[in-house]
Amino acid sequence: MADTLAPAIEAAPIAPTLPESKDARALHRMVFVGIAVALVVLPFVLYPVFLMKVLCFALFALAFNLLLGYGGLLSFGHAAYFGMASYLSAYSAKIWGLTPELAILCGTATAGVLGFVFGSLAIRRQGIYFAMITLALAQMVFFFALQSKFTGGEDGIQAVPRGHLFGLVSLADDRVLYVLVASIFFGGLLLIYRIIHSPFGQVLKAIRDNEPRAISLGYRTHHYKLALFVLSTTLAGLAGATKAIVFQLASLTDVHWSMSGEVVLITLVGGLGTVFGPIAGALVIVTMENYLAPFGAWVTIIQGVVFVVCVLVFREGIVGMIARWAKRPL
């Protein structure tokens, strides 16, 4: 997997670091308003469960893009944090009887702790060595999930109750649950946007572009990269924990290496190093998986064709290409 995707990722340019002008800020505000309006209108037009799947994977891709697009750290093991958060969220809701918000927080915290432990080990290496370490650690998590009793093995954790939000609001109705998922997604998007445009985010971009120079300026780059890794894994866990409540299921698919590959694909198709690219990528890939399902295994082939076209024709991704045409950072 690493040998297949690494050349394509290297071929996909990361959006250049530019100072955010007033026009860019105004454009971003317009995009945020457009996203908010779409979140309100779309459940009356499209199936809410499909939309919630898009939002969960969009948040997952946003978390991955934060690590790779703005930190320059390629992880091939993000499924470990997405999947373990999904398991802990499902287990705490079904077995411990926690309310959905506490179950989601439990899964998210698990991903953050796991990210700190794994990040402390992986961050000591760079480039493809970092990527391979993350993949190896993720495979350890997969086999742990396969053998552990609490995960249900190959059966996973099924029939997870959606419960009552704060013990008051029933989430049995898809549209009520959609409001929660949309709120989590939009909050995550705002947080990531703030991180990117904060002084911390500017240091991350400097480390990505020229780490030796950042070190010469006195920055402890390993601390910054570890903090970024934990932020990324925590947000990925938030997506996985939410997804478990939505679909009332946590399974081995969530921790499989193919899930790590899928989030890479979503990010590259949408636009690596762009704020809104992962959202577009998630919409494209999830739509293909849902509406092309009758084609069976051909869906994977179609995804591969789309991936190749994106790399060859518009290497910046969908949003990256739009940003280049508009000459505005997105």
N, C-alpha and C positions, 0 to 999 in steps of 0.2 A: 504494500500500500504506500509506504513512504517513498520508495523508489519511483512509483508511478506518479504520485501527486507533487512531489517536491519540484521537479523541473517546471511543471505548469505554474506552481505558486511563484517560483522565481521569475517566470515570464510575465506574471501579472504585476504591473507596477503599482506601488503604493502611492496614494495621492500626496503630492508635495505639501510640505508644511508652509502655509502662508498666513500672514497676520490677518485676523478676521476684520474686515472693513465694516462700515456701517451698512453698506448695501448687502453684504453677506449676512449680517445679523438680521436685517429686515427680511431677507429671503428665507432664512431659517425659521423666523417667527411665522411666516406665511405657511411654510411646510408643516410646522407643528399644528397650526390652526387647521390645515387641511387634513392632517392625520386625525385630529380630534373629531372633526366633523364626520370623517369616514367611519370612525369607530362608533359614532352614534347612529349613523344611517344604515350601515351595511347589515346589521342583524335583521333589519326589516326586509332585506333584499336576498340575502344569502343564508344558508343553513348555519345557525350559531355554532354548532360543534366544529364545523369546518373552519370557521373564522377563529375559534379558540385554538385549534391546532396550528393555524398560521401564526397566531400571536405568540404561542409558546415557542415555536421554532424560530420565529423572528427574534425573540429575546435571547434564545440560546445562541443564535448567530451574532447578535450584537455583542454578547459577552465574549465570544471567540474573536470577533473583529477588534475588540478593545485590546486583546492580548497581541494579536498578530499585526493588525493594521497600524496600531499606535505604539506598540512596544517592540515590534519586530521579533516576537517569540512565537515560533511555529510549534503548536502542540498537536500531536496526533492521538491524544488520549482524553479529550474533553468529554467523551461519553461516560467516563468513570464518574465524573462529578454530577453530570446530568442524570445518570442512571441510579447512583447511590442515593441521591436526593429523592428520586422518584420512589425507591424502595422504602426509605425511612418515612417519607410522607404517607405512603400507603399503609405501612405497618402501624404507624402511630395513630392513624385515623381508624383503622379497622380493629387492631388488637388493644391499643391503649385507650381508644375511645376519645381521642382529642378532637376538639373542634377544628374545622378546616383551616382557619388562619394559623392555629398553633401547629397543626400538622405540616403546613407549608413552611413555617418558620423552622421547625425541627429538621426537615429535609434540607433547607437552605443552609442552616448552621452546620449540618453534617458535611455538606459540600465544601464549605469554607474551611473547616478543620482539616478535611482530607487534602484540600488544595494547599494548605500551609505545610503539611507534612511532606507531600509529594514535591511541592515547589521548592522546599528547602534542599531536597536531594537533586532535583533536575536543574535548578538554576545555576549550578556550578559548571554546567557545560553550555556550549553555544552551538548554533546552527543545527545541522542534521543530527548531531549527537544529543542535543537537547530534545529534538523531536522523537528520536528513537527511545530515549529514556522514558518520556511521557507515554509512548505507545506500550512499552514493556510494563510500566506500572499500571496502565489501564487494563492490560491483559490479566494481570494479577487480580485486579478487582473483578473482572469478568469470571474468572475461575472461582473466586471466593463466592460470588453470587450464585454460581452454578451449584456449588457444593453445600452452601449454608442452608439450614432448615428454615430460618426466618424469612428467607427470600422466596421459598416455595420451589426452588430449583427450576426445572424446565416449565413448570406450571405458572410460576410467578405468583403475585399477590392479586387475587381477583375479587370482584364484588366489593370494592372499596367504597364505603359510604361517603356521600358528599356532605352530609351533615347539615348543621345550621351555623351560619356565620355569626360569631359572637354569641352563639347559643340562642339567637333570635330569628334570623332570616334563613329560611330553607333554601338550599341550593339545588333542590331536585329539578326545578324548572331551568331549562338550558339558558333562557334569556337572563334570568337572575344571575346565574353563574357567569354568564358572559360579561356582565357588568364588573364582577370581581376580577376576571382575567384581563379585561381591557384596562382596568385601573392599575393592575400590577404591571402590565406591559408598558403603559404610558409612563408610570412612575420610574420603571427601569430605564426607559429611553431618556427621560429627563436627567436621571442620575448619570448615565453614561455621557450624555452631552455635557453636563457640568464637569465631569472628570476630565474630558478631552480638552476643554477650554479653561481649565484651572492652571495655576502655576505648576502643580504636580504633573498635569498632562503635558505641559510644555517641556518639562524636564524629560519625560518619557520619550517625546519625539526627538529630543536632542540625543538621548541614549541610543534610540533606534538609528538615527542618521550617522552618528559618530561617537561611539562609546568611549574610545580613548580620550577624545577631547573633553567629554563630560567628566571623565575621571580626573583629567588635568585641572578642571575647574573646581574640584573638591567634592563632587557628588559621589556618594556611596551607591554606585549603580546597582549592586547586588540587592541592597535594601529596597530600592525603587522597583526593581524587577520582581522581587518576591511580593511586594505589596500589590503590584499590578496583577500578578498571577493569582493571588488570593481573591482580589476583587473580581477577576474574570470567572474563577471557579465558583465563587459564591453566587454570582448572577446566573451562571449556567445551572447551578443547583436550584435557584429560584424557578427557572423555567421548567426543570424536570419535576420539581415538587408540585408545581401547579398543574402540569400535564397529568400527573397521577390522579389528582382529584377530578380533573375534567373527564378522563376516560375510565376512571375507577379501576385502573389496572397499572401494575408495575411488572415488567417482564424483562427477560434477558436481552431483548431487542434494544432496550434503553442503555445497556452497558456494552453492547457488542461493538467491535472495531468499526463496523460499517456506519454506525451512528457518528463516530468521530469523522469519518470520511464525508458523511452527508453534510455536516455543518461546515466543513471546508468548501464543499461544492456550493452550498448556499451563499457563503460569503464571497466567493470568487465570481459567481454569476451576478450577484447584486452589485459588487464593487468593493474591492479590498481598500481599506483606509478611508472610506467615506462614512459619514454619520448615518445616512439613511439607506445605504446599499443593502445591508443584510435584510432589511424589511422587504425590499423588492425581490431579493433572491429567495426568501422564504415563501413569498406569495407565488412565485413562478414554480418552484420545486414542489411545494405541497399541492398546488393546483394540478400539476402533472401527475403526481402520485394518486390523487383522488379521481380525477376525471379520465385518466388513461388506464385505470385499473383493469378494465375489460381486456386490455392487450396483454395482461399477465407479465411474463418475464421481459417482454419487449419494452416495458416502461424503463427498465435499467438501460437498455440500449438507446432509447430516445434521450434519456438524461445524459448519457455519454456523448451523444451527438451535440446536444445543446452546450455541454461543457466545452467540447472541442471548438465549436463555433465561437463561443464567448472568448476563448483564449486566442484564437486566430484572428477574428474579425474586430472585436472590441475588447482589448485586453484589460481595459479599466473597469469592465463590468457595466451593467445597465445604467446605474446611477452615475458611475464614473464617466461614462460616455456622455450622458446628459450634461454633467457638470462641465466637461470639456467644451461642448458645443455652446453652453450658456456662459462659459468663462467665469463661473462662480463656484466656489467650493461647496459641495453638498455632503 
